[in-house]
Amino acid sequence: MPIYEYRCRKCEKTFERFQRMGEGGEKVSCPFCGEKEPEKIISGFSSSKGEASTSSCGPSGGSSRFT
């Protein structure tokens, strides 16, 4: 089940919510102030390639426990 990120239009706090794919945000309310219909925001993610990668997965970073 994916995690969606929302920002409240009233108190401007950001929160996350587990939702099924295709489920709308009509039933979502802010857990801080109770305002209905918060704004769904695009979550940032990182993807790096090459030597300058800071990923914790792969040969350039993270734990060497399993290598």
N, C-alpha and C positions, 0 to 999 in steps of 0.2 A: 504494500500500500504506500503510495507516494506521500511525501510531506510537502505541503503547500505553505507559503509564507504570505502573511497578510500584514497590512498597516492600517490601524484605526484612523478614520477620518476625523474623529473628535479629539482623542488624547494623543494621537500620533505615535503610539507605541507599536512595536513590531512583535508579532507572535507567529508560531507555527501550528499547523493542524494536519493530522493524518486524515486523508480523504481517499475514497475510491476514485479510480480513473473515470473521468467524465462527470463526476458529481460536482454540481455548481456550488457557489458560495452563498446561496440564498439563506441557508440555515445557520450561517456562521455569525457569531457575535463576539465582540472584543471581551476577552477574559478579565481585562483590567477595569473597564468602565461600563460594559454591557451594550455599547453602541452596536446597532445592527448594520449589516452590509459594509464590512471593512473592504479596503482596496486590496486586491490580490496583486502582489508584487513579484517581479521576476527575480529569482534567487541567483546570486552569482556563483560561479564555479570556476575552477581553474584547470587548465589542461596545458601542459608544457611538453615541448619536444626539444631534443638536442642536449648539448653539454650543460647548459645553464639550468637544467631542471631542478626544482626544489621538491619534487615529489618524494613521499616517504615510501613509495612502492618502486621496486626496481633496484638495479645495481648501484645507483648513485646515492641512495639515501635510505633512511630507516634502519631497522634492526638487521644485524647480520646473523641472528640466531638460527634462521632456517636456511642459510646458504652454505 
